[in-house]
Amino acid sequence: MPQPSSGTLLFVGCATLDSIALVQEYPGADSRTVAADFATAGGGPAATAAVAAARAGAKAAFAGVVGEDEEGDRIISGLEAEGVDTSAVLRNPAVKTGASVIVVSRSTESRAIVTRPVPPVHFPADSRFHELVRSAGWVHVDHLGWNAVADLQGLRISVDAGNPIPSFSPEGVALYVPTIERLRAEYGDQLSPEALVQKAVDAGASAVVATAGSAGAWGLERDGVPFHVPATAAEIVSTLGAGDVYHGAILAAVAAGLPLAEAAAFAGRTATASCAGLDGRSMIPRQAITPVLTINPTA
C-alpha cells in the first residue's frame, strides 16, 4: 500500500436521510405492527463512510448532491456535527433529497428498504468538488460517485463496489473493496475467495479487500499473498450501514499507514461495533488507529 497520507479523505456519492423501524417480524399486508424502536438518521454509502473515517480520526469531506429541502438540511447538519467537511455538497432546488424507510427484522437479522432515489452526482467544472479532489490524499467513491472521478487522472482512488457499477473496471484503483458476492458475479461462483481477490488484482487493482459478512474478509496486494481476516463476534441489533462503515474505517486505517491486513481487521471491528445500533452511524466507535494485529497469509 502507499505511504501514510496527511491529506483529506474525500468521499463522493450517495447521502440519504433514513427512517428506521425495528420489529420482531416483518409486517403483513393490512396489518398493524408494534415497533421495538424507531430512529431517524443519515445514511448513504459514501456519506456514512465519511462519518466512520472521521470518527477514526481522519480529516474527511463529503461531496454529493441533495435538494434544497428539510432532508438535505438534516443530512448536511448531521455530517458537519461529525466534523465532515460539506463544502463540496451541491444543493439542487430541482431535485428531492434521497430518503429511505427501512424496516429491520430481529428474527431474521435482515432489513427491507423502500427508497427515494438519490439525485445524480455531477459537479460543474467550477465547483468546490474539483478543488477538493485535486488536493485530497484519497478519493473514495460508491456506485453513484464513480462516474464523477472515473475520467480524472492522478487520483488515489478507493472504491466501494458493494452495489453494481455499470462499465466499472478496477484498473488503476488503489483500494478496491467489493463483496465476495460481487466478485463471484464478476468472475464465477466456483472460485475460492483467494482466487477471486487474485482475479481482481489481475484486473488492475493495486489492493483488494473483499468482505463476506460473518465469514470475514479476504485481501490481497499486488505482488503479495492472500490473507483472511475472521469476523468479530457480536450481538447484532441491525446490520444497516455496516458495509459503509467498513469502507470508511479501512480507508482511514490505510491512510494512517496501517498494513492492509491490519486495516481490514480494524475495519471489521469497527463495522461490527456499529451493528449494536439500529441506524448505521450512532454506534460507530470513536477510536485511535494503532497497529494491533498480525494476520497470517492463507495457504
MOUR-V53076 format. One record per residue. SS is DSSP state (hx for helix, st for strand, lp for the rest). PSI is psi in radians with two decimals (none if undefined). Layout:
((SS;PSI) (SS;PSI))
//
This chain:
((lp;2.76) (lp;2.90) (lp;2.83) (lp;2.53) (lp;2.35) (lp;-0.04) (lp;3.00) (lp;2.50) (st;1.98) (st;2.12) (st;2.17) (st;2.22) (lp;-2.15) (lp;2.36) (lp;2.36) (st;2.91) (st;2.13) (st;2.39) (st;2.17) (st;2.35) (st;2.35) (st;2.13) (st;2.84) (lp;-0.85) (lp;2.64) (lp;2.47) (lp;2.58) (lp;3.06) (lp;2.46) (lp;0.63) (lp;2.90) (lp;2.10) (lp;2.32) (lp;2.17) (lp;2.51) (lp;-0.45) (st;2.72) (st;2.67) (st;2.61) (st;2.22) (st;2.78) (st;2.56) (st;-2.85) (lp;2.37) (hx;-0.97) (hx;-0.68) (hx;-0.74) (hx;-0.65) (hx;-0.67) (hx;-0.70) (hx;-0.77) (hx;-0.72) (hx;-0.72) (hx;-0.71) (hx;-0.32) (lp;0.10) (lp;0.05) (lp;2.69) (lp;1.89) (st;2.57) (st;2.64) (st;2.41) (st;2.20) (lp;-2.98) (st;2.28) (st;2.84) (st;3.01) (lp;1.17) (lp;3.10) (hx;-0.70) (hx;-0.73) (hx;-0.72) (hx;-0.78) (hx;-0.62) (hx;-0.84) (hx;-0.77) (hx;-0.62) (hx;-0.72) (hx;-0.75) (hx;-0.57) (hx;-0.40) (lp;0.02) (lp;0.25) (lp;2.27) (st;2.12) (lp;0.32) (lp;-0.31) (lp;0.11) (lp;2.27) (st;2.34) (st;2.05) (st;1.92) (lp;-0.22) (lp;-0.07) (lp;2.83) (lp;2.46) (lp;2.52) (lp;2.41) (st;2.69) (st;2.60) (st;2.15) (st;2.28) (st;2.14) (st;2.22) (st;2.14) (lp;-0.73) (lp;-0.59) (lp;-0.07) (lp;0.81) (st;3.10) (st;2.71) (st;2.30) (st;2.23) (st;2.14) (st;2.56) (st;2.14) (lp;2.58) (lp;2.45) (lp;2.61) (lp;2.53) (lp;1.87) (lp;2.34) (lp;2.13) (lp;2.75) (lp;-0.52) (lp;0.27) (lp;2.82) (hx;-0.50) (hx;-0.81) (hx;-0.54) (hx;-0.79) (hx;-0.70) (hx;-0.55) (hx;-0.49) (hx;-0.07) (lp;2.50) (lp;-0.68) (st;2.66) (st;2.08) (st;2.33) (st;2.57) (lp;-2.90) (lp;-0.45) (lp;-0.45) (lp;-0.30) (hx;-0.82) (hx;-0.39) (hx;-0.36) (hx;-0.15) (lp;-0.56) (lp;0.06) (lp;2.50) (lp;2.67) (lp;0.27) (lp;2.58) (lp;1.79) (st;2.39) (st;2.38) (st;2.22) (st;1.88) (st;0.56) (lp;-0.58) (lp;2.62) (lp;2.46) (lp;1.90) (lp;2.37) (lp;0.41) (lp;2.48) (lp;2.40) (lp;0.05) (lp;2.14) (lp;-0.03) (lp;2.25) (lp;-0.65) (st;1.92) (st;2.11) (st;1.40) (st;-3.13) (st;2.80) (hx;-0.66) (hx;-0.69) (hx;-0.72) (hx;-0.64) (hx;-0.69) (hx;-0.56) (hx;-0.72) (hx;-0.13) (lp;2.38) (lp;0.05) (lp;-0.14) (lp;2.61) (lp;2.80) (hx;-0.69) (hx;-0.71) (hx;-0.59) (hx;-0.79) (hx;-0.54) (hx;-0.71) (hx;-0.73) (hx;-0.68) (hx;-0.74) (hx;-0.48) (lp;-0.07) (lp;-0.10) (lp;2.50) (lp;-0.62) (st;2.48) (st;2.35) (st;2.06) (st;2.19) (st;2.65) (lp;0.67) (hx;-2.18) (hx;-0.19) (hx;-0.07) (lp;-2.54) (st;2.65) (st;2.46) (st;2.85) (st;2.38) (st;2.66) (lp;2.32) (lp;0.23) (lp;-2.89) (lp;2.58) (lp;2.61) (st;2.78) (st;2.33) (st;2.01) (lp;2.74) (lp;2.69) (lp;2.26) (lp;2.51) (lp;2.78) (lp;2.11) (lp;2.22) (lp;-0.83) (lp;2.44) (lp;0.12) (lp;2.16) (lp;0.00) (hx;-0.68) (hx;-0.66) (hx;-0.71) (hx;-0.74) (hx;-0.80) (hx;-0.76) (hx;-0.70) (hx;-0.72) (hx;-0.65) (hx;-0.72) (hx;-0.71) (hx;-0.73) (hx;-0.76) (hx;-0.49) (lp;-0.11) (lp;0.09) (lp;2.51) (lp;2.69) (hx;-0.74) (hx;-0.70) (hx;-0.62) (hx;-0.69) (hx;-0.68) (hx;-0.75) (hx;-0.79) (hx;-0.68) (hx;-0.77) (hx;-0.70) (hx;-0.81) (hx;-0.69) (hx;-0.75) (hx;-0.61) (hx;-0.38) (lp;-0.10) (lp;-0.17) (lp;2.73) (lp;-0.71) (lp;3.10) (lp;0.00) (lp;-0.60) (lp;-0.54) (lp;0.21) (lp;2.15) (lp;2.63) (lp;2.03) (lp;2.59) (lp;2.61) (lp;2.04) (lp;2.53) (lp;2.19) (lp;-0.12) (lp;2.45) (lp;2.21) (lp;2.25) (lp;2.43) (st;2.66) (lp;2.78) (lp;none))
//
